[in-house]
Every structure is written in structure tokens, then in C-alpha cells.
Amino acid sequence: MNEELACEMYGRKNLNYQYWRWQPHHCDLPRFDAIDLLEKLRNKRVVYVGDSLNRNQWMSMVCLIESSIPDRPKTLHYNGSLIAFKALEYNVSIDFYWEPMLLESNCDDPTNHRVSERIIRGQSIEKHARNWNDADVLVFNSYIWWRQLKLKILWGSFENVDADRIYEDVEMLKAYEMALTTWFEWLDSHVNRSKTRVFFVSSSPTHNRAEEWGKPKKHKCFYETEPIYEEGYWSMDSDPNMMRLVEKYINKLSSQGFNAQMLNITQLSEYRKDAHPSMHRKFWDQLTHEQLTTPNYHTDCTHWCLPGVPDVWNEFLYAYLLYPPS
């Protein structure tokens, strides 16, 4: 368990967040069965490709599977941007690959990626894609690292400091569509559409605006132990325009013969202001006295405690894999 997500271990006492499940209108989700999933994925490779929220979902899936095969052989290997979990008896690999912005960027280091200005290398995906283009199941996400008004695009190379470099400031949605176009074109020309299933997870909501649910401003999610019960609640921080672009490119993949779906997890997760780590996690920076005494100002309302909400996202993935839509 990643210590950023181990809320109970880091002192959270109210554990009600672990026991909610998602009930759609007019249908039922199939009950998650890890052994059935392992049989379905026998001799296959699944790769979650994206940022720390996708790693959050990957960790959920590894825990769901590992807990069902506690005494059976498995391995976990870390190799730079790639983390590989393997259930040896089934020859199934469930991997995570750090790629927060789809394209090559100055945020590509899996541990040292805090930068003052995010720079994307235009139309450059091959460095990343060679690590996952042989997968049988690909699960992408890429949202939160884009949430700023403009991004800087590099036309040139990060490595060759002597080469001519051209930088361009681009409005966020335009840059995001440029990245999705490159992503689509790479899949279309390099990935085996008769073998590989493609998923793109919709935006994972944050809960940093307590005033949206009637609490004092800047309280964020620190005091929250219950979900939001207002059906249809939607945060100001969730951008439907970005998700519409993803949906557009998922539909383009489908029109090109890919088995491609969008995992729409945003609305169900919007309700779950109660399920973030808040202060109940390992922080890699030493917190100041002020931060420790006013925790609502320094609290994680982006990631999700495990067990918790990402388990539901994986129930969606499970349903798609075992019960494909006709």
C-alpha cells in the first residue's frame, strides 16, 4: 500500500468511507471477482498510464487482486517510470507507467516532477509509448496536470541543449487537444486494434472548495466524514470541456475499429468529499508548525484513501472486461 493512500494507518478513525458502494439507476454492477478477472486476463498485460490518480486506481486494482491470492506467487518490480505487479500463476501483469501529460514533458520523472513551469514537447509520445504499446489492456488518464490557463509547448528536444529550441505558449484546451491528437495518431498507427482494449478514465474530482457544500471557505475536505447527498452535484473544479475532448477521441478510435471506452467516473466521485486522505497520509515534505496546527490549509483533497472510491472505478473496468457491451 502506498503510504500516501493508507489513511487508516495514518490515523483516520472514521472509516465509513470504506463501506459505500455505487448503485446506478436501472442496472446493477457485477460483483468484483478477482479470480474471474485473473482468468480473463491470463497471459495478458494491463497497463495504467497516467498520473498519481491513475496510480491510485492501479494500486486499488493490485490490492483487489492480491488480497484474493494471498498465498500464491507474485512479484512487484519498480523500474523508473514503470511499476509492474505480476500474478505468476496466471502470467498476468498489472502495470503502472508514469506519464502525467500523455506527451513527453518536464514532469516525466516519477518522483522529482515538481516544476515551476510545465513544458510539453510537441507531438512527442514515442519515448513513453514504447513502454506500453504491446499491452492487451490500456487504461489512460490525464487531467489534473493540465489545469492552468496556458501551457508551454517545446518544439525541439529536452536532451540536446545546443539545438535550436522554440517555445510556444498555448491555451490549455488547445494544448490538450494537440496531445490527444498525437495520442490518437500513435494508437491508430502502432497499436494492434484486434488485440488491445483502450480505456480513458474521466476526470477525478477534487474537493478543495468547502463553500460549495455549505462549509466555511478554505476548509477543504479536512472535516468531512459523509458524502454529498445532492444528486447531480458538480464541482467548479471539474472541466466538462476536457472530458468532451476525450470522448471525441475515444469515438474516433472506435470508428477506426478499436475496442475503446471512456470510464465515466466523475459524477459518482463528485459526491465523495469524505473519501480523500486529507491529513491522514504520509507527506514527503516536512510540515511546518503552522501547517500542522491549521491542517485544513494543507490537506490532500485530490487523491483517494484505499480501500475506497477507486475500487468502484475498477468495478467499472471489471464490468467492461468481463461483460463487454454488445
N, C-alpha and C positions, 0 to 999 in steps of 0.2 A: 504494500500500500504506500502510495506516495504521501509523504508527510504533510504536504500542502492540503490534502483532502481528508486526512484522518481526524475528523472533527471530534469524535468521541475520545480518542487517545489524547487529544489536546484540550480536554476539559469540558467539552459540551455536555451538559447534564440533561437538557430536554432533547429526547431522541424521537419525538413524534414524527419528525421529518422523514424518518426511515420507513414509515408504515403506510404512507399514502400510495395509492395506485391510480392509474389513469383509466377512466371509464369513458370511452367515446359514446356519442349518441348513436343509436341504431345498430351497433355492432359490438362484438367483444374481441379484444386482443387475445390471441392464443397464449396459453401459459408457456413461459420460457422453460425449455428443457435443454440443458447444456449437452447431454449425451446425444440427443437427436441432432443438435446443431453440429457437434463434432462428427457425427456420421455423415451428415450432409456435406461437410467441408473436408472429409477425408482426402488426404493427398493434395490439399489446396493451400493457398496463401491469401490471407486477408491483410490489407494494409490500410490503416487510418493515416491520412495525410493532412497535416494542418498545424494548428497552433496548440496552446496549452488546453483549450477547451476540447479540442479533438483528442488530446492525450487524456483528458478527464474521462471521455467516453471510452477510449481504448482501455484505460485502467479498470473501468466498470466491467467491460466485457471480459478482461482477463480474470477478474475476481469471480464473475459469474461462472466462468468455465472451470477455473482452478478449484473452486470450492466443491465442484461435483466430481473431481478426480484427485482427491487429496493424497492418495497413496500410489498414484500412477506416475510414471516417469515424465518429467517435463523440464524444460530449460528456459532461462531468461538471460539474454545477452544484450549488452549495451555496446554500440559501435558508432560513436559520433552522433549524428542526427537520427540514427536508426536504433530502435529498441525492438528486439524480437523475442516473443514468447512462443514456445513450441510444445505442443502435446505430442510426445513421441509415439505413443501407441497408435495414434490416428494419423501421424505425419501431417499435422495441421499447424500452420504458423499464423499467429495473430500479431501483427507488427504495427509499430507506430513510427512515422517518419516526420521529423520537424520541418515544416515548410509553411510558415505563417502567412505568406503573401502570394502563394501559388508560383510566382516567378522568383528568380534569384534576387536577393536583396541584401542589404547590410544588416539584416536581422536574422541571418541564417544560422548563426552559432546557437546550438541548442541550450547553452547555459548563459552565455555572455551576449545578450541581444538587446540590452537597454541602450538606445542611441538617442541623441538629441534631435536628429532629423532622419526620418525613414526615407531610404532611397531604393528604388526598384530598378533593376536592369531590364530595359525594354525588350520584350519578346524573347527572353532567355529563360527557358524551362528545362533544357536538356540535362543540366547538371543535377537537378533534382529527379527528373523523370526516370533516369536510368536506374534509380533505386527502387522504383515501384511499377514500372510498366509491364512486368511479367506477372503481376498479381492476378488472381482469379476474382477477387472482390476488392474494389477500391472505395474507400469512404473518405470524402473530402470535406473540409470546411475552410472558410477564410472570410472573416467579417471584422472582428474587433480591431485588428491591426490597421484597418483602413479608415477608422473613424476619425478623420480630420478633414478640414476643408480642402486642402491641396496636398499632393504628394510630389516628390521629386523623382523624375524618370532619368536614368542614366542611359545614354546611347554610347556604349563603349564597354570597357572591361574594368572590373574591380581590381584585377590582379596586375595588369600592365600599367604602372603609374606613368610610364613615359608616353603612352599612347594618347592621342587626342581624345578628350572626353567632352561630351556635350550633355549638359543638364537642362531639363525642361520641367517647369512647374505645371502640373496638370490638375484640374479639378477632380475631386475624388471619384465621382461616379464614372467619369470618362476614363480615368486610370484603371478603375475596377473592371470596366467592360473590356479595356485593352488586355488586361490579364486573363479574363475569361475567354477572350477570343484566342489568345495564344494557347491556353489550356485546351480548348476545344479542338483547335487545329492539330495539336500534338496527339491527343487521343485518337482523332479521326485518321491520322496517318501512321501511327505507331502501335496502337493497342489492338489486340485481336478481339473484334466485336462478337465473334461467335463463342469466345471463352470468358471474357471479363465482364462482370457486372459493375456498374458505376452508380455510386450514390453521392449526393451532395447534401450535407446537413444544413438546414436553415439556421438562421441567427439565434444564438443562445443569448437570452436577455440578461441584462444586469439590473440590480435593484439598488441604485445609488440615490434615488430621489424619493425619500420617505414622505415628502409632502404630497406625492401622488396618491398615497393611500391614507392621508389624513394625519400623519405624524409630523413632528417638528422638522423643519428643513435641516439637512445635513446629518440627520440621524442614520441615514442609510439603512442597512438591514440588521444592525447590531442587536436590537431588542426583539427581533421578530421570531415568534415560535408558531405562528399559524399562517396558512396560505392566504392569498387574496381570494375572496369568495364572489367578487363581482364578475359575472360571466361576460367574457369579451374584453376584459381589462387589457390595455395595450400601453406599454411604456413609451414615453417620448424618446427614449434612447434606442428603440428598435426601428430600423430603417426598412420599410417595405420596398423601397425602390431598389435596394441592393438585392433583395430576395426575388423581385420580379426579373432582374437581370439573370440571376442564377436559373430561375425557372425557364427563361427564354433559351439558355444554352443547354439545359437538360432536354428540352423539347427538340432542339436541333440535333443533339446526339441521338435521340430516339428516332428522328426522321432519317438518320444515317444508318439505322439498323442496330444501334446499341440497345442493350437492356439497361436503361438508365432511369433512376428515380430520384426525386427530391425527398429527403426525410424531413417532413414539416414538423419540427419540434417547438417552434417559437411560442405559439399561443398557450400550449399546455404548461410550458415552463414560465411564462409570464406570471402565472398565479403563485409561483413558489418562492416568494420573498423569504420564507422560513428556512430555506434549504442550502444556504451558502455557508462557507466556513466562517465568515465574519472574523473574529479574533481567534477562533479555535483551530489553529493550524500552525505549522512551522513557518516563521518568517526568516528569510535568508539575510535580511539586514537587521542590525542591532537597533531595536526600537528605543526611542528617547523616552525620558520620564514623562514628557507631555503626551506623547503618543500612547503610552501605557495607561495614563490617568484619564485620557479622553479617547477611549477606543473607537467611538463612533466616527472619529475623523480619520482613523487608519484601520480600515476593516475591508476584508475581501468579500465583496458582493458580486463578484464576477464568476468565480469557479464554484463547484458544487461539492458538498460533502458526499462521501461514499460510505455505506450504500446510500442511494438517493436518486435524484432526478435523472442522471444519465443512464440508470438502469432501464428507465422507461424508453429512452431513445433507442437502446439496444433491443428492447422488446419489439419496437417498430422494425428495426433491421432484421431481427429474427423472423418476424411475420413475412417480410418481403422475401427472405431467402428460402423459407420452408413452404410458404403458401403464395407463390407468385401470382400476381393479378392476371386474370385472363385477358 
